Structure formats: C-alpha cells, structure tokens
Amino acid sequence: MKSLALKNLRGRPVRTAVLMVLAALLSFTALGGTLTVTSLGKGLDSLEARLGADVMVVPKEATMKKKFEDIVLQGSTGYFYMDSKRAEQVMECEGVGEVSPQFFLASTGSSCCSIPVQIIGFDPDTDFTVSPWIKRTYGGELELYDIVVGSDLNAFVGDKLSFYGVECRVAAKLEKTGTSYDTTVFTNEETIRALIKSSLDKGMNDFQDIDPETSVSCLMINAADGTSPEELVNDINIHVQKVKAFKSGDMISGIAGSLSGVSKMIRMLIAAVWVLGMVILLLAFTMSVNERKKEFAVLRVMGASRGKLAGLVLKEALVCCLGGSLIGAAAGLLVLLPFNGVIEEMLGLPFLLPDGASIAGYAAAAVILAVISGAAAAAVSAWRVSRIDTGLILRGDN
C-alpha cells in the first residue's frame, strides 16, 4: 500500500502539489508567526534588562524631542545634557540608592567620523547597567580610547574607528539585543569627554551655556531599600527643577502595548490561516475521494480491506503534508533568519530571535502540527472510503 500511495501521488501531480502547498502554508504560518511573537517578547525582555535601573532622570527639555524615547530606550542617534548642579540635586534626594551618569554623543557620517552612530559614555566606577552587559563578552577594563561596539556594526575587535578626529580601538563586540543598541558604541567617561572636546574644537557640537566637562545626559538610579521607584520619581520631579524622572517600566509601557497589539494581530492571522487551510484541506480530500470511488471499489473487489483503503488515503495525506510542511518550515526560516533586521525595522519594535536550539524546536513543532492537521482532515475522507458500497459504485448508481 505504501508504494501504491506514492504511485497515486505521482500519478496526480496537480492534486499532490495543491495539498503540499496547503501544508506548506500551514507550517510557514505557524513557524513564522510563532517565531515573530517570540522574538518580539525576547526583544522587550532584552530592552528591560538593558535599562537595568529603577529610575531614569533626564533634562526636562529632552522630553520635548521627537526622538526622545528612541534615544533613551533604543540608542538612536541624538543627545541632550543637564549641568552638574542639577545632577547633584537629584543625587541628594531622599531614597536614591545606586546612581550612575551616562553621556550621549551622536557621531556624524562626514569625513570626521568612520560611521554615524550613537556613542554612550558611562562611568565604570559607578555603572550598574552597561558594565554587566559588556562583561559577558569582555572581562578587561576599558582604557582611554577603547570602545565596545554593538553586534550589528561592521567592526571587530582590534579595528580602529575614528570619531571627530580621535582614533579609537574596538576592545569588544557585544552580543545581540534585538534593539538599536546593536548599532551603538559604548565607552568610558574619560574617552567620551575626549570625543566631546574634539567635536567642540572642530565646531561640530554646540553645548550653548552648559559646560561639557561637568554635564551629563542622564542619571540611571536604583531606589534605596525601603523606597519604591514611584516614591523616588515623585520626589525628584517635585524637588528638582528642569529635570524629568521616569520609572523605567513606565518608559517601555508604550513599546509593550505596541508589542501586545502586534502579537495579537499575528495570532489572529495564524488562527485565520489555520482554519482556512483546514477547511480547504478537508474539501480537497473529500473531492479526491469522490473522484476515486471507482478506483477504491476496484481495490475492494481485488481483496483490499476497508481498513487498507482508509490507510491508503491517510498515507497519501501524510506524505503530502510531511513534504509540504518541511518546505513551509524551510521557507519560514529563509525569510526570518536572514531578514530579521528588516522585520525589526518594519515593525519598529525590539526583535531578538531565540537561540538555535529553540528555533529548531519551533520548526519541528510546526512541521508536526501541520502533518497532524493534514492527517486529521484526511481522516474524515478515510472514514468515508471505508464505508463505500462496492456494488453500488461498480453498477454506476453513485
């Protein structure tokens, strides 16, 4: 019966191709949708981990910038500053625990810089957000003019990059986060102040009345024991002028909401495609059985049992669905793996693919699910085959 099933499939190439395409569509949709939703979730988790602080404080005028959240949350190019007096007032607020400054500087694509990127400076002595991330790939201390680059930048350990005429050495390359931080450059406070000075000397930066030697872009803060982040945010916003404090969780709530909406749409699309695919598969198998009633009747006369006929239909379905679902899963991987950066850009949300083992597991699950679904749709037709009245069929009464 196995060889007969294969011969039947080869003898009806159009029907076989249609069934395989439907199975491929089910597998592609299941794998693509699941990987997309999972990657969005991992991207958001990565962003939360990257923030790594209870509270973030920035100059109030920064919140008026159109790209403010992208600069703070995802490392898009841009900058803003607050003077040291404001920073000191924030640090003196009750309930402040760990606190570490960061400094933003956007390079340009002109002849002064190797690449246009966001450069983030941090203080290694107080930092508790960037350093743990860097230590996953680099255990040493950053020296003057040492930089750490994001995973998507076309630069590698030992390379030299120039910013505002200052040549910097790539000391390490970070692991992927699924956010714009993958195209960001990190360095220590000493190096970024040197870059800022050089940008000023070249007339390519304007700090107006703020002294760049004592200013910072933002403060990353953990609340002290016994103080909630909400209390700390309220205290800072009430007692310190010209700054704005945010709870880190609140800052990503908008991204989380967008992610939830996109994920819901993807799940609805998966369900719609799955229901439609199952209906079409059921109709396809039903039509196939109706067309082949005389063939099945002849096989019954030749000694094939009802169970063997039902098994023949199921075997044909399994072969078609297995082949089709493997093609669909391969197509899903070919779309998602090489073009995940394009997908992230289109969605405008953090997007981080799971590890290889998880991807393989999702692909296997999609294939198995598509095969089971095809077999379930074929089971109805198989049952009808087992109920065929041979005499009526051969007499042409049906």
MARMAR-541303 format. One record per residue (C-alpha): residue number from 1; z, x, y; residue in three letters. Coordinates in nm, 3 decimals. Each point is the difference from the previous one (the first is absolute). Layout:
BEGIN
ATOM     i         Z         X         Y    aa
ATOM   NUM         Z         X         Y   ala
...
***
This chain:
BEGIN
ATOM     i         Z         X         Y    aa
ATOM     1     0.000     0.000     0.000   met
ATOM     2     0.068     0.293     0.231   lys
ATOM     3    -0.357     0.131    -0.027   ser
ATOM     4    -0.131    -0.355     0.032   leu
ATOM     5     0.200    -0.045     0.322   ala
ATOM     6    -0.155     0.317     0.146   leu
ATOM     7    -0.350    -0.107    -0.108   lys
ATOM     8     0.051    -0.339     0.164   asn
ATOM     9     0.105     0.166     0.324   leu
ATOM    10    -0.299     0.237    -0.002   arg
ATOM    11    -0.232    -0.290    -0.083   gly
ATOM    12     0.111    -0.192     0.309   arg
ATOM    13     0.016     0.265     0.272   pro
ATOM    14     0.008    -0.241     0.295   val
ATOM    15     0.292    -0.202    -0.136   arg
ATOM    16     0.183     0.320    -0.096   thr
ATOM    17    -0.056     0.150     0.346   ala
ATOM    18     0.131    -0.314     0.172   val
ATOM    19     0.317    -0.001    -0.210   leu
ATOM    20     0.056     0.370     0.063   met
ATOM    21    -0.048    -0.044     0.376   val
ATOM    22     0.258    -0.281     0.004   leu
ATOM    23     0.249     0.214    -0.193   ala
ATOM    24    -0.071     0.292     0.234   ala
ATOM    25     0.066    -0.223     0.301   leu
ATOM    26     0.337    -0.108    -0.144   leu
ATOM    27     0.101     0.359    -0.075   ser
ATOM    28    -0.124     0.133     0.335   phe
ATOM    29     0.183    -0.269     0.194   thr
ATOM    30     0.325     0.040    -0.192   ala
ATOM    31     0.003     0.379     0.028   leu
ATOM    32    -0.127     0.019     0.358   gly
ATOM    33     0.235    -0.269     0.126   gly
ATOM    34     0.304     0.135    -0.181   thr
ATOM    35    -0.062     0.358     0.114   leu
ATOM    36    -0.057    -0.112     0.359   thr
ATOM    37     0.322    -0.205     0.014   val
ATOM    38     0.197     0.278    -0.172   thr
ATOM    39    -0.143     0.267     0.232   ser
ATOM    40     0.089    -0.204     0.308   leu
ATOM    41     0.356    -0.036    -0.127   gly
ATOM    42     0.027     0.373    -0.071   lys
ATOM    43    -0.143     0.076     0.344   gly
ATOM    44     0.268    -0.209     0.167   leu
ATOM    45     0.272     0.163    -0.212   asp
ATOM    46    -0.139     0.341     0.097   ser
ATOM    47     0.008    -0.096     0.368   leu
ATOM    48     0.361    -0.117    -0.026   glu
ATOM    49     0.098     0.324    -0.173   ala
ATOM    50    -0.187     0.202     0.262   arg
ATOM    51     0.195    -0.162     0.286   leu
ATOM    52     0.323     0.089    -0.174   gly
ATOM    53     0.226    -0.104     0.289   ala
ATOM    54     0.200    -0.310     0.087   asp
ATOM    55    -0.106    -0.002     0.365   val
ATOM    56    -0.280     0.146     0.209   met
ATOM    57     0.030     0.043     0.380   val
ATOM    58    -0.302     0.051     0.227   val
ATOM    59    -0.060    -0.012     0.377   pro
ATOM    60    -0.040    -0.360     0.111   lys
ATOM    61    -0.341     0.055     0.155   glu
ATOM    62    -0.127     0.114    -0.341   ala
ATOM    63     0.032    -0.356    -0.131   thr
ATOM    64    -0.265    -0.106     0.253   met
ATOM    65    -0.261     0.218    -0.164   lys
ATOM    66    -0.258    -0.183    -0.209   lys
ATOM    67     0.030     0.247    -0.287   lys
ATOM    68     0.379     0.036     0.020   phe
ATOM    69     0.076    -0.126    -0.352   glu
ATOM    70    -0.288     0.198    -0.150   asp
ATOM    71     0.125     0.319     0.169   ile
ATOM    72     0.359    -0.051    -0.114   val
ATOM    73    -0.058    -0.153    -0.341   leu
ATOM    74    -0.319     0.157    -0.127   gln
ATOM    75    -0.055     0.320     0.195   gly
ATOM    76    -0.303    -0.111     0.203   ser
ATOM    77    -0.084     0.233     0.289   thr
ATOM    78     0.199    -0.054     0.320   gly
ATOM    79     0.312     0.114     0.181   tyr
ATOM    80     0.286    -0.108     0.229   phe
ATOM    81     0.317     0.170     0.118   tyr
ATOM    82     0.354    -0.056     0.124   met
ATOM    83     0.206     0.256     0.192   asp
ATOM    84     0.301     0.171    -0.151   ser
ATOM    85     0.249    -0.202     0.208   lys
ATOM    86    -0.111    -0.323    -0.165   arg
ATOM    87     0.016     0.162    -0.342   ala
ATOM    88     0.353     0.126     0.066   glu
ATOM    89     0.112    -0.346     0.114   gln
ATOM    90    -0.133    -0.146    -0.323   val
ATOM    91     0.181     0.261    -0.210   met
ATOM    92     0.327    -0.077     0.179   glu
ATOM    93    -0.013    -0.368    -0.096   cys
ATOM    94     0.271    -0.120    -0.236   glu
ATOM    95    -0.112    -0.033    -0.358   gly
ATOM    96    -0.262     0.277     0.005   val
ATOM    97     0.017     0.206    -0.319   gly
ATOM    98    -0.282     0.238    -0.090   glu
ATOM    99    -0.253     0.049     0.279   val
ATOM   100    -0.313     0.212     0.018   ser
ATOM   101    -0.271     0.024     0.268   pro
ATOM   102    -0.373    -0.003    -0.056   gln
ATOM   103    -0.281     0.099     0.232   phe
ATOM   104    -0.355    -0.142    -0.011   phe
ATOM   105    -0.308     0.186     0.114   leu
ATOM   106    -0.360    -0.113    -0.051   ala
ATOM   107    -0.257     0.276    -0.040   ser
ATOM   108    -0.358    -0.051     0.117   thr
ATOM   109    -0.336     0.052    -0.163   gly
ATOM   110    -0.123     0.234     0.270   ser
ATOM   111    -0.045     0.375    -0.032   ser
ATOM   112     0.374     0.054     0.053   cys
ATOM   113     0.100    -0.154    -0.333   cys
ATOM   114    -0.126     0.030    -0.356   ser
ATOM   115     0.039    -0.374    -0.071   ile
ATOM   116     0.122    -0.307     0.192   pro
ATOM   117     0.331    -0.095    -0.163   val
ATOM   118     0.349    -0.119     0.079   gln
ATOM   119     0.249     0.287     0.005   ile
ATOM   120     0.365    -0.087    -0.059   ile
ATOM   121     0.270     0.252     0.077   gly
ATOM   122     0.350    -0.025    -0.145   phe
ATOM   123     0.325     0.195     0.013   asp
ATOM   124     0.063     0.152    -0.348   pro
ATOM   125     0.372     0.037     0.076   asp
ATOM   126     0.058    -0.374     0.053   thr
ATOM   127    -0.299    -0.168    -0.166   asp
ATOM   128     0.061    -0.238    -0.290   phe
ATOM   129    -0.334    -0.185    -0.013   thr
ATOM   130    -0.283     0.255    -0.010   val
ATOM   131     0.173     0.292    -0.171   ser
ATOM   132     0.075    -0.178    -0.332   pro
ATOM   133    -0.365    -0.100    -0.021   trp
ATOM   134    -0.123     0.354     0.076   ile
ATOM   135     0.238     0.154    -0.255   lys
ATOM   136    -0.182    -0.182    -0.280   arg
ATOM   137    -0.290     0.241     0.047   thr
ATOM   138     0.151     0.288     0.202   tyr
ATOM   139     0.340     0.155    -0.054   gly
ATOM   140    -0.012     0.264     0.273   gly
ATOM   141     0.089    -0.004     0.368   glu
ATOM   142    -0.272    -0.060     0.257   leu
ATOM   143    -0.048     0.302     0.222   glu
ATOM   144    -0.148     0.008     0.350   leu
ATOM   145    -0.360    -0.134    -0.011   tyr
ATOM   146     0.042    -0.129    -0.356   asp
ATOM   147    -0.126    -0.356    -0.059   ile
ATOM   148     0.002    -0.251    -0.285   val
ATOM   149    -0.310    -0.220    -0.037   val
ATOM   150    -0.048    -0.348    -0.146   gly
ATOM   151    -0.176    -0.043    -0.333   ser
ATOM   152    -0.327    -0.136     0.147   asp
ATOM   153    -0.062     0.284     0.242   leu
ATOM   154    -0.266     0.250    -0.101   asn
ATOM   155     0.238     0.293     0.025   ala
ATOM   156     0.187     0.196    -0.266   phe
ATOM   157     0.291     0.239    -0.030   val
ATOM   158    -0.082     0.326     0.175   gly
ATOM   159    -0.270    -0.149     0.225   asp
ATOM   160     0.011     0.053     0.377   lys
ATOM   161    -0.029    -0.293     0.242   leu
ATOM   162    -0.014     0.033     0.377   ser
ATOM   163     0.164    -0.245     0.243   phe
ATOM   164    -0.035     0.053     0.376   tyr
ATOM   165    -0.089     0.362    -0.063   gly
ATOM   166     0.302     0.068    -0.225   val
ATOM   167    -0.087     0.108    -0.353   glu
ATOM   168     0.226    -0.158    -0.266   cys
ATOM   169     0.037     0.074    -0.371   arg
ATOM   170     0.000    -0.279    -0.258   val
ATOM   171     0.322     0.061    -0.193   ala
ATOM   172    -0.017    -0.308    -0.223   ala
ATOM   173    -0.197    -0.316    -0.078   lys
ATOM   174     0.190    -0.326    -0.042   leu
ATOM   175    -0.033    -0.251    -0.282   glu
ATOM   176    -0.187    -0.321     0.075   lys
ATOM   177     0.184    -0.288     0.169   thr
ATOM   178    -0.276    -0.259     0.039   gly
ATOM   179     0.056    -0.012     0.379   thr
ATOM   180    -0.151     0.176     0.302   ser
ATOM   181     0.264     0.270    -0.050   tyr
ATOM   182    -0.245     0.138    -0.254   asp
ATOM   183    -0.206     0.124     0.298   thr
ATOM   184     0.299     0.123     0.204   thr
ATOM   185     0.124     0.354     0.065   val
ATOM   186     0.373     0.081    -0.003   phe
ATOM   187     0.171     0.304     0.144   thr
ATOM   188     0.337     0.117     0.127   asn
ATOM   189     0.132    -0.045     0.352   glu
ATOM   190    -0.068     0.358     0.103   glu
ATOM   191    -0.366    -0.019    -0.095   thr
ATOM   192    -0.070    -0.336     0.160   ile
ATOM   193     0.155     0.110     0.329   arg
ATOM   194    -0.233     0.300    -0.009   ala
ATOM   195    -0.294    -0.234    -0.056   leu
ATOM   196     0.114    -0.224     0.285   ile
ATOM   197     0.030     0.297     0.236   lys
ATOM   198    -0.350     0.114    -0.094   ser
ATOM   199    -0.140    -0.351     0.058   ser
ATOM   200     0.159    -0.002     0.345   leu
ATOM   201    -0.132     0.347     0.082   asp
ATOM   202    -0.349    -0.121    -0.088   lys
ATOM   203     0.043    -0.314     0.211   gly
ATOM   204    -0.046    -0.225    -0.302   met
ATOM   205     0.332    -0.185     0.019   asn
ATOM   206     0.189    -0.179     0.274   asp
ATOM   207     0.378    -0.046    -0.022   phe
ATOM   208     0.025    -0.124     0.360   gln
ATOM   209     0.368     0.036     0.103   asp
ATOM   210     0.136     0.072    -0.351   ile
ATOM   211     0.094     0.353    -0.099   asp
ATOM   212    -0.167     0.063    -0.338   pro
ATOM   213     0.255     0.269    -0.080   glu
ATOM   214     0.281    -0.256    -0.018   thr
ATOM   215    -0.181    -0.326    -0.083   ser
ATOM   216    -0.047    -0.173    -0.336   val
ATOM   217    -0.224    -0.282    -0.121   ser
ATOM   218     0.248    -0.189    -0.214   cys
ATOM   219     0.340     0.021    -0.165   leu
ATOM   220     0.049    -0.077    -0.368   met
ATOM   221     0.355    -0.127    -0.056   ile
ATOM   222     0.219    -0.100    -0.292   asn
ATOM   223     0.292    -0.226     0.085   ala
ATOM   224     0.348     0.143    -0.054   ala
ATOM   225     0.224    -0.142    -0.272   asp
ATOM   226     0.140    -0.334     0.103   gly
ATOM   227    -0.286    -0.074     0.242   thr
ATOM   228    -0.296    -0.216    -0.097   ser
ATOM   229    -0.352     0.087     0.121   pro
ATOM   230    -0.008    -0.334     0.189   glu
ATOM   231     0.316     0.088     0.192   glu
ATOM   232    -0.131     0.345     0.083   leu
ATOM   233    -0.335    -0.137     0.123   val
ATOM   234     0.174    -0.253     0.226   asn
ATOM   235     0.239     0.261     0.139   asp
ATOM   236    -0.280     0.243     0.087   ile
ATOM   237    -0.221    -0.267     0.158   asn
ATOM   238     0.290    -0.128     0.213   ile
ATOM   239     0.147     0.329     0.118   his
ATOM   240    -0.298     0.237     0.031   val
ATOM   241    -0.272    -0.077     0.253   gln
ATOM   242    -0.371     0.070    -0.041   lys
ATOM   243     0.016     0.031    -0.379   val
ATOM   244    -0.064    -0.245    -0.281   lys
ATOM   245     0.180     0.012    -0.335   ala
ATOM   246    -0.144    -0.159    -0.313   phe
ATOM   247     0.128    -0.057    -0.349   lys
ATOM   248    -0.242     0.181    -0.229   ser
ATOM   249    -0.019    -0.303    -0.229   gly
ATOM   250    -0.092    -0.225     0.290   asp
ATOM   251    -0.279     0.234     0.106   met
ATOM   252    -0.180    -0.034    -0.332   ile
ATOM   253     0.060    -0.375    -0.030   ser
ATOM   254    -0.339    -0.070     0.158   gly
ATOM   255    -0.171     0.229    -0.251   ile
ATOM   256     0.199    -0.160    -0.282   ala
ATOM   257    -0.111    -0.344     0.118   gly
ATOM   258    -0.365     0.104     0.012   ser
ATOM   259     0.033     0.158    -0.343   leu
ATOM   260     0.152    -0.319    -0.139   ser
ATOM   261    -0.286    -0.206     0.141   gly
ATOM   262    -0.269     0.232    -0.140   val
ATOM   263     0.175     0.015    -0.339   ser
ATOM   264     0.018    -0.379    -0.015   lys
ATOM   265    -0.371    -0.031     0.078   met
ATOM   266    -0.085     0.255    -0.270   ile
ATOM   267     0.212    -0.183    -0.259   arg
ATOM   268    -0.166    -0.329     0.091   met
ATOM   269    -0.342     0.164    -0.037   leu
ATOM   270     0.096     0.139    -0.342   ile
ATOM   271     0.118    -0.343    -0.114   ala
ATOM   272    -0.316    -0.171     0.132   ala
ATOM   273    -0.234     0.252    -0.166   val
ATOM   274     0.200    -0.020    -0.322   trp
ATOM   275    -0.011    -0.380    -0.018   val
ATOM   276    -0.371    -0.006     0.084   leu
ATOM   277    -0.075     0.274    -0.250   gly
ATOM   278     0.190    -0.179    -0.278   met
ATOM   279    -0.184    -0.326     0.069   val
ATOM   280    -0.339     0.174    -0.003   ile
ATOM   281     0.090     0.188    -0.319   leu
ATOM   282     0.104    -0.325    -0.166   leu
ATOM   283    -0.327    -0.166     0.103   leu
ATOM   284    -0.202     0.301    -0.113   ala
ATOM   285     0.157     0.007    -0.346   phe
ATOM   286    -0.032    -0.379    -0.032   thr
ATOM   287    -0.370     0.008     0.091   met
ATOM   288    -0.053     0.289    -0.240   ser
ATOM   289     0.159    -0.191    -0.288   val
ATOM   290    -0.204    -0.314     0.075   asn
ATOM   291    -0.321     0.204    -0.003   glu
ATOM   292     0.091     0.163    -0.332   arg
ATOM   293     0.118    -0.299    -0.202   lys
ATOM   294    -0.290     0.021    -0.244   lys
ATOM   295     0.063     0.373    -0.042   glu
ATOM   296     0.364    -0.068    -0.088   phe
ATOM   297    -0.100    -0.284    -0.232   ala
ATOM   298    -0.236     0.230    -0.191   val
ATOM   299     0.277     0.260    -0.031   leu
ATOM   300     0.228    -0.271    -0.143   arg
ATOM   301    -0.265    -0.091    -0.260   val
ATOM   302    -0.029     0.369    -0.090   met
ATOM   303     0.372     0.008    -0.081   gly
ATOM   304     0.171     0.098     0.324   ala
ATOM   305     0.337    -0.171     0.036   ser
ATOM   306     0.108    -0.187     0.312   arg
ATOM   307     0.246     0.278     0.073   gly
ATOM   308    -0.273     0.265    -0.023   lys
ATOM   309    -0.217    -0.189     0.248   leu
ATOM   310     0.290    -0.029     0.243   ala
ATOM   311     0.071     0.370    -0.050   gly
ATOM   312    -0.365     0.081     0.076   leu
ATOM   313     0.023    -0.176     0.336   val
ATOM   314     0.326     0.176     0.080   leu
ATOM   315    -0.138     0.341    -0.098   lys
ATOM   316    -0.302    -0.046     0.225   glu
ATOM   317     0.231    -0.101     0.285   ala
ATOM   318     0.232     0.298    -0.057   leu
ATOM   319    -0.289     0.248    -0.006   val
ATOM   320    -0.151    -0.145     0.322   cys
ATOM   321     0.332    -0.021     0.182   cys
ATOM   322     0.113     0.346    -0.107   leu
ATOM   323    -0.324     0.162     0.114   gly
ATOM   324    -0.010    -0.200     0.322   gly
ATOM   325     0.366     0.054     0.087   ser
ATOM   326    -0.031     0.376    -0.051   leu
ATOM   327    -0.297     0.004     0.238   ile
ATOM   328     0.194    -0.212     0.251   gly
ATOM   329     0.305     0.226    -0.015   ala
ATOM   330    -0.216     0.311     0.044   ala
ATOM   331    -0.172    -0.163     0.299   ala
ATOM   332     0.339    -0.086     0.151   gly
ATOM   333     0.117     0.361    -0.031   leu
ATOM   334    -0.327     0.130     0.146   leu
ATOM   335     0.048    -0.221     0.304   val
ATOM   336     0.373     0.052     0.058   leu
ATOM   337     0.060     0.364    -0.082   leu
ATOM   338    -0.268     0.172     0.211   pro
ATOM   339     0.010    -0.252     0.285   phe
ATOM   340     0.373    -0.072     0.035   asn
ATOM   341    -0.006     0.159     0.346   gly
ATOM   342    -0.276    -0.239     0.110   val
ATOM   343     0.197    -0.295    -0.139   ile
ATOM   344     0.311     0.114     0.190   glu
ATOM   345    -0.202     0.023     0.321   glu
ATOM   346    -0.156    -0.344    -0.051   met
ATOM   347     0.335    -0.166    -0.070   leu
ATOM   348     0.182     0.192     0.274   gly
ATOM   349     0.308     0.026    -0.225   leu
ATOM   350     0.176     0.281    -0.188   pro
ATOM   351    -0.180     0.047    -0.331   phe
ATOM   352     0.129     0.234    -0.272   leu
ATOM   353    -0.148    -0.006    -0.348   leu
ATOM   354     0.246     0.022    -0.292   pro
ATOM   355     0.004     0.304    -0.228   asp
ATOM   356    -0.263     0.061    -0.268   gly
ATOM   357     0.210    -0.132    -0.287   ala
ATOM   358     0.065    -0.327     0.183   ser
ATOM   359    -0.368    -0.039     0.087   ile
ATOM   360    -0.093     0.053    -0.365   ala
ATOM   361     0.258    -0.261    -0.100   gly
ATOM   362    -0.137    -0.253     0.250   tyr
ATOM   363    -0.356     0.066    -0.123   ala
ATOM   364     0.102    -0.049    -0.364   ala
ATOM   365     0.186    -0.320     0.089   ala
ATOM   366    -0.304    -0.137     0.187   ala
ATOM   367    -0.226     0.070    -0.298   val
ATOM   368     0.242    -0.159    -0.247   ile
ATOM   369     0.050    -0.304     0.222   leu
ATOM   370    -0.377    -0.051     0.041   ala
ATOM   371    -0.056     0.032    -0.375   val
ATOM   372     0.280    -0.248    -0.079   ile
ATOM   373    -0.135    -0.243     0.259   ser
ATOM   374    -0.350     0.022    -0.145   gly
ATOM   375     0.136    -0.049    -0.351   ala
ATOM   376     0.199    -0.303     0.115   ala
ATOM   377    -0.311    -0.153     0.156   ala
ATOM   378    -0.196     0.073    -0.321   ala
ATOM   379     0.275    -0.148    -0.218   ala
ATOM   380    -0.094    -0.351     0.111   val
ATOM   381    -0.360     0.058    -0.105   ser
ATOM   382     0.115     0.163    -0.323   ala
ATOM   383     0.202    -0.311    -0.085   trp
ATOM   384    -0.305    -0.219     0.066   arg
ATOM   385    -0.210     0.219    -0.230   val
ATOM   386     0.254    -0.043    -0.278   ser
ATOM   387    -0.037    -0.381     0.032   arg
ATOM   388    -0.380    -0.008    -0.031   ile
ATOM   389    -0.137    -0.262    -0.242   asp
ATOM   390    -0.269     0.193    -0.181   thr
ATOM   391    -0.176    -0.304    -0.136   gly
ATOM   392    -0.042    -0.166     0.336   leu
ATOM   393    -0.126     0.316     0.165   ile
ATOM   394    -0.260     0.076    -0.263   leu
ATOM   395    -0.126    -0.361    -0.003   arg
ATOM   396    -0.053     0.036     0.376   gly
ATOM   397     0.243    -0.279     0.084   asp
ATOM   398     0.181     0.220     0.253   asn
***
